[in-house]
Every structure is written in structure tokens, then in C-alpha cells.
């Protein structure tokens, strides 16, 4: 479902807004020269959508190449790689505040800048440099989940619906007026990578619609309700500490939000155990203290290790991994380490509990 953030105007142009002979309204303010700012995989479908719509950017700006993987080989980010494949000019400034970069961008005289998960803060000079400003594609329904990790935040909070929206950028963090949005349900078992992939495609679609609406004067920016804002700060490794005092459903949401990184890590027998897959399961053997190993149960045809949570059902561990070991089913891990019912996971690792 696509929604205009605000009632559109009548899109009048020099011929009264009537369709031309080819069935299309004439543009009232063509956005001919675009600059695209983006870095990670999430931004690639937006770049592809622009090219497919005949709106290939005159310039693509991405973050500098960095060492990645175990070999630490230096590689360009996904957007820079994709732009090169498409034959588009790419620059990777260390900082968008660099005077030479800003001068070259000013010489290009862009009509509009499109920004998708770029990763650097835009100062006022850069925001005001394109003739029509900067439009951002954000992976939430603003003002809910402003910040760096909106997809993880929506899953972790148990939201049933999320989406993408376009907004006019301003100096504040994701505070600019909204243009268009598209909503989508969050699947009950959907993980961060799965939802991110879907939202990235939706983002490309709503981006193209936004540019068309801006050209034809069919959308007006709508101010966000700051009082309704919620925030999604950058995810840290420490967020992946499993707190068994939480309910199983909340732990399940956190696990899906933090897959693949930082994941959720528990502690048993003073050693960390990464929980890779789990979900709430019913346990009929009575209540137990949070973190207590209850036993193996069959749930939907799969064996899981039931562990008591802070409230509600137990959490059924399906796949786990010890440091330096291969990932295994929880049942195989229980058998291999002879884990017994009644053992208890640490509520928090010792260092965290002492903080």
C-alpha cells in the first residue's frame, strides 16, 4: 500500500496539467541531474531502481574501501561495486565535508541528491548544495525509529508493521518532513536480513515514485510529529548479551533482530554459547527460575532444548554454537556436553552483571 504523506496539490503545469499525447503529464520541474549517496547492500536496489527508470545518477558517492573478511582484503562497499558494474562514475571521499569534494559537487550543479544508508553526517552546506535539496530513503515509518538501526529496532520491539519512507533531509537526525511512504507487515519469524531485503526493494519503488511526484508537483513535504518519535541507536556487540529475565517472546524478537550480528550469546558452565535459532515453546512441567534448563521437547517436528524464561512460555533453542566450534542442533549439543535438566544459564555474564 502506498500513501502520500500529505494531500497532493493539483499538479498544474503550463498546459493545465492535462496529459500529453503519449498519456503522460509534462514535468513541471525536471530532476535531470541526480547524485546518489549510498554504501551498503541495502542501498543497491535503490540505485538499480533509478537506472531502470531512466534516472541514472550523474555521480555515485560511497564510503571509502575498507578491509573486510578474515583475510582483511580491501574491498569497495556494495554500492561502489554496483555503480562500477553499471558504468557509473563513482567517488569515495573520506569525508563529505572535504572542500575539494564539495567544490566538485557544486560544479556538477545537481538538481537533487538521493541518500540511502550512506553513513556520514551531512552538514548544512552539503544539504543546501543540490537545487532541490536532498531526499533520504529511510527504513521505517517515521517518526517511529529514527536513527541508525530502524529495521532491528522494529523487530526487537515486536512491531507488526513497518515500511519505508522518503523525506527531505535537514540538519537533525531523520527529522525532515516526509514525502511518501509504503507499509508492509513484519512476518512472525522474519529476521533482520530477510526484512532488510524486502524493505530495500520497497525503498527503490517508493524512491522512483517520489521523484516523479516531486517533478510534477504532486506531493508536499509533511512535518513529522516530534512528540511521537522513537529512536533506534546503532547496534553494539553488548546488545547481544542474552538476559534470561526477559520473556521468551521478547528474547525471540531480539534474536531475530540481531541475526546475524551481534546475535544472542548465553553463558552456561562459565562458557559462552551463541544461540543461532530459537523460538518460544510450551513446557508442561511447571515453572522454574529464569535460565533453568528444562529438557528437550518436540515442537513442530523439531527437537528443541526448552529453557525457562522470565515470563510466559519457555525458549526452545534449536541451533547453538560454542566458540571455535561448528554450529550444531541444540539436541546434539545437549547430548555431546551431557547437559542435564536443572542446570542454569547465567542470567547475565559476570562482567555485565557487575556493571
N, C-alpha and C positions, 0 to 999 in steps of 0.2 A: 504494500500500500504506500503510495507516495502522497505527501501532504505539503502544501505550501505553508510556510511558516506564518504568512500573513496574507490576507486577501489581496490578490493581484490587482494592478490597475488595468485599464482597458487596452494597453499596448498600442496606442495610437501612433501612427507614423505619418509620413508625408502624403500617403495615399489613403489616409483614414484608417489604416490598419487592415485593409482588405487584402485577401490572398492574391498573390501574383498569378500569372498564367500557369506556373508549374505547381500551384496549390500551396505554396509556402508564403508566409508573411515576409516582407523585406526586413532586413536587420535595421534597427534604428541606431545601433552603436556597435559596430563590428569589433570583436575582440580578435584581431588578426595576429598580433604578436604576443605569444604566451611564453612565460618562463616557468618551468616545473622544478619545484624543490621537493626531493624525497630521498629516502635512504634504504629502508628495509624492504623485505619481501612484501609486506602489507601494501606498500605504495605502488608496486609494479602494475597491478590491474588498472589503477587509475591512469598511469602513463599509457598503457595499452589501449584503454578506452578513448583517450584523447586522439591517439594516432588513428584508431579505427574510425573515429568520427570525422576525420579530415582536419583535426586540430593539432597536428604535431607541433610540439613546442620548438621555439627558435633556439632555446637553450635549456639543458637539464643541469641542475645543480645538485650535487650529492656530497655526502661526507667523505673525508679522505679515506684512502685504502688503509686497512689495518691487518695485523696478524690474526689469523683465525685457525681453529682446529688444533689438534695435538701437535702437528708439525709447525704451527705458528708461521705458516707461509702468508705473505702479504697478498691480500686479495681485495679488489674493489667491492663495494657494497652492491646488493642486488639491483638497485635502481641504476647505478652506473653501468653495471654489466648489461642490463637490458637496453639501456639507451645506446650503448655501443653496438649491440646486435641490430638495433633499428636504424643505425646510421645517423643518430642524432648527436649534435655537439654536446660534450659534457665537460664541466669544470668541477673540481673538488677542492674548494678553498678550505684552509684550516679554520678560518673564521669568516662569517658573513659580515663582520664588522671591518674587514680589511679594506683599506681605502682604494687600492687598485681594483679589487673585485667590484666594489660599489661604482667606481668610475666606469668600468667596462659594462656593467649592467645599465647604468644611466645612458651610455652611448647606444645601447640596444633599443632604448625607448620602448619598453614593453607596455602593452595595454593592460595586462593583468598577470599577477603571479599566482600560481596554484601551489599550495603547500600541503603535503601529505606525509606525516610522520618523519619530518626532516631531522629533528634532533638538535637544533640550535635556536637560541632566542633571537627574535627579530627586534631590532631597535627601531626607533621612530623613523630614522632616515630611510631605512630599507622598506618599512611598511608604506611610506608615502611615495616611494620611487615609481612604481607602476602607475600608469594613468588612472586605472580603475581600482587600485589597491591590491590587496592580497586576499585570496579566498582559501580557506582551510577545509579539508575533509576530516571530520572527527568521528571516531568510532564509538559514539554514544548518543543518547538523546539529550542534548544539553538543555538545561544546566546540570542535569544529573551526570556525574562522573567527569568533571573537569580534571585534567592532569594527564600524566604520562602513561597510566595503565588502566584505561577505561574498560577494556574487554575483561581483564582479570577481575576488576572490581565488580562488574555486573554479575559475573558467575559466582564470585565469592559471596556476594550479598544475597544470592538466591533469587535475583531478578528473573521474572518470567518473560520479559520483553526487553529488547534493546534495539539498536539501529545505528544508522549513520546520519550525520547532518553536515551541511555546508554552512560556513559562517564567514563573515567579513572579519579579518583579523585586526586586532588592536593591541595596545601595549600590554594589557592584562592577560593572564594565562587562561585561554579558552573562554574569554568573557565577551567576545564580539557578538554583534547581532546576527541572528540566524537567518538563513536564506531558505533552503529546502531540507527535508528530512525523509527518510524511509525507515519504517519499522519492520522488525522481524522477531518471531518468538525464539527463545533460547531453549534448545532441546533438553530434556531432563537428564541426559547422560552426556551432553555436549562438553567438550574440553576447550581450553583456550585456543589451541591450534585450529581446531575444527571451526569454531565460531569466527576466529580471525579470518580464515579463508573465505567464509561466506560474506562477512562484512566488507572485505576488501573488494569483492566483486560488486556488491551493492554500492560501495563508495564510488567506483568507476561510473556506474549508471547514473547516480544522482549528481555526480560532478558534471557530466555532459549535459544533463537536464538543466543544471544551474547556469551553465554558460549560455545555453540557448535562451533561458528566461531572462538573464541579465541583458543580453543583446537586444531582445525585443521589448524590454521594459515591462516584463510581466511579473516581476517579483520585487518586493521592497523588503529591506532588512528589518527584522523584528527584534527588539531588545530582549535579552534574556531576563528572567526573574532571578536576580541575585539571591533573594531570600530563600529560593528553593534549591540553591546549588549544593552539590555534594562533590567530594574530592577523591581522586584516585592517584595517590603519590606513586613514585617509582617503586617497583618491587625490589626488595633486598633479600639476600640469602637468608637472613634471620627470620624472614616471614615464613620460611619453610619448616619451622620447628613445630612438630605435632603436639598439640595441647589436648590431652585426653579428657580434660574437664569440660570441653565443648561437647555439644550434642553430635550424634553420628551424622545427622543431615548436614550440619554446618561443616563438619570435617570433610564430608563428601564434596560439598561445594568448593571448599578450599583446595582439595586435591585436584579437582577438575580445572580450577582457575590457575593453579600453579604447575600444571603439566605443560611442558616438560621441565621447566625451571622456575623456581628452585625445588619444586616437588615438595613432598612432606616426608620428614625424617623423624622416626621414633627411636627410643632407646630401650633396649632390653638386655639384661645381663651386662650393663655398663658399656654396651657397644651399639653404635648407630645401625638402624635398619631403615632403608628407604622404602616407603610404601608407593608402589607404582600404580596399582589398581585396587580399588576397594569400593564398596557401596553399603548402605545400611541393610541389615538383615535382622529378622526377628529371632529372638532367643527365648526359648520357653523355660529355661532352667532357673528363673528368678533373677533378682537384681544382684549386682556386685559392684565393688568400688571401681571408679573410672580407671581404665588401663589394665584391668584384670583379664587375663586370657581365659576364655570360657570354654572353647572347644571348637572342633571342626563341624561345620554344618553344610548341608547341600542347599544351595539357593539357585533356582533357575537352571538346575542341572550342573552347576559348577561348585566344586568344593571350596569353601572359604573358611578362614580362621576368624571366629567371632571374638571380638574384644569389646568389653564393656566401655561405653562412652559416658559422658557426663549426664546425659538425659536421653530419653527416647529409646529407639532400638539400639542394638549393638552395631559396631562397624565390622563388616566382613572383609578381611584382607584377602585379595586374590593373587596378586603378584608382588614380590618383595625382592630386595637386593641388599646384601651386605657389602661393605666397602671392599673393592678389589675382587669381588665375586660376580658371577653371572646372575642375571635376573632369573628367578625361579618362581614356580607357583608357591603360594603360601603353604599348601598342604605338603609339598616336597620339602620346604624349609623346616616345617614343624617336625617332620619325620627325620630329616637329616640332623637337626640340632636337638632332637628329643625334647622339644618344648612341651611343658605339661600345663594342664588346666590349673588355674590358681596362681601361676606366675603373674607378675605385674610389670607392665611397662612403666618407666619413669614418667610422671606427669609432665615434667619438663626436664631437659638435660640439666645437669648440675650447674653449669656456668650460667644458664639462663635463669634458673630458679634463684640464684644468688643475687641477680641484678635487682 
